[in-house]
């Protein structure tokens, strides 16, 4: 009898450990998800439905791109880059009820490096495309543009110092596939010193009226 009870106790202890580990894993995943995406709502009003939800998913393991020791290139060449480390794919999923409006922004945040190691903002070009079909049918969302940091926070949520890549209005549930490319401007002067530039991508959203969302969607 003692052996049986001992075995039963060991099994219960193992079950408790498994449950605790599972809960910790779930909390870890949720924590990472919320760290990568910020979603906020406007103040709610009487009879106003504010149940839109939005999530951001990354295809790669990290949410951004790095260029290092890159060769300067024309925009036409940069727009056609297809290498694994040359494009960053991500999706934005919006789930909402009828009569709901949502505005979201996509912003790039650069990583700060010591001046002697960093490529200057004006020497970096970013290009964003979007599609309703995964892996094909991409169209220009933002033309090739040098990294331009915001001077102030936006009302939607993008932060001072980030670069606003796109502002999108949505009035129905949908998934949009995005593809970001980044390269060094053709005017960049090579000096023989190793330099780099890194951006990570964030999305911010706020509920709004259908009319406001439709204005951006049109």
Buried (B, 14 or more C-beta within 10 A) or exposed (E): EEEEEEEEEEEEEEEEEEEEEEEEEEEEEEEEEEEBBBBEEEEEEEEEEBEBEBBBBBBEEEBBBBBEEBEBBEBEEBBEBEEEEBBBBBBBEBBBEEEBBBBBBBBBBBEEEEEEEBBEEEBBBBBBBBBEEEEEEBEEBBEBBBBBBBEEEBEBBBBEBBBBBBBBBBBBBEBBBBBBBBBBBBEBEEEEEEBBBBBBBBBBBBBBBBEBBBEBBE
